[in-house]
Amino acid sequence: MNPPNGQFFLDVDRTVKSFTLNSLFPNQQKFLAATRNIGVTTAVDDSRSRRYDIFLELKKVGQ
């Protein structure tokens, strides 16, 4: 039996342009303006441990 896995991907540029987001933390707008994509993959290693791989793609300076 394969362990359960999960994946999540968010295109921050497209999301911010399409939806109005409530402020969740200070300087949220600066964080969103500097972030291009967020991705998360999860995996169950065994009955007591989980693995989370987090991908954060930032924009280059001047974009």
C-alpha positions as CSV (number, residue, x, y, z in Angstrom):
1,M,0.0,0.0,0.0
2,N,1.4,3.4,-1.0
3,P,1.4,6.1,1.7
4,P,-1.0,9.0,1.2
5,N,0.6,12.1,-0.4
6,G,-0.7,15.5,-1.1
7,Q,0.3,18.5,-3.3
8,F,-0.7,22.1,-3.2
9,F,0.4,24.9,-5.7
10,L,-0.5,28.5,-5.7
11,D,0.3,31.0,-8.4
12,V,0.5,34.1,-6.2
13,D,0.6,36.6,-9.1
14,R,-2.6,35.3,-10.6
15,T,-4.4,34.9,-7.2
16,V,-3.6,38.4,-6.0
17,K,-4.9,39.9,-9.3
18,S,-8.1,37.8,-9.2
19,F,-9.1,37.9,-5.6
20,T,-9.3,40.4,-2.8
21,L,-7.4,39.0,0.2
22,N,-7.9,40.0,3.8
23,S,-4.8,40.9,5.7
24,L,-3.6,38.0,7.8
25,F,-0.2,39.3,9.0
26,P,1.8,42.6,9.0
27,N,3.5,43.4,5.7
28,Q,1.4,40.9,3.8
29,Q,1.3,43.0,0.7
30,K,5.1,43.2,0.6
31,F,5.3,39.4,0.9
32,L,2.8,38.9,-1.8
33,A,4.4,41.4,-4.1
34,A,7.8,39.6,-3.8
35,T,6.4,36.0,-4.2
36,R,5.7,34.4,-7.6
37,N,4.7,30.8,-6.6
38,I,4.2,28.6,-3.5
39,G,4.2,24.8,-3.6
40,V,3.9,22.2,-0.9
41,T,4.2,18.4,-1.2
42,T,3.4,16.2,1.8
43,A,4.1,12.5,2.4
44,V,3.5,10.1,5.2
45,D,6.9,8.4,6.1
46,D,5.5,6.1,8.7
47,S,2.8,6.1,11.5
48,R,4.7,8.7,13.5
49,S,6.3,11.0,10.9
50,R,5.2,13.2,8.0
51,R,7.4,15.0,5.4
52,Y,6.7,18.5,4.1
53,D,8.6,19.8,1.1
54,I,7.9,23.6,0.6
55,F,8.8,25.4,-2.6
56,L,8.8,29.2,-2.6
57,E,9.7,31.1,-5.8
58,L,10.5,34.7,-5.3
59,K,10.6,37.4,-8.0
60,K,13.9,38.9,-9.1
61,V,14.7,42.4,-8.2
62,G,13.1,45.0,-10.5
63,Q,10.2,42.8,-11.6
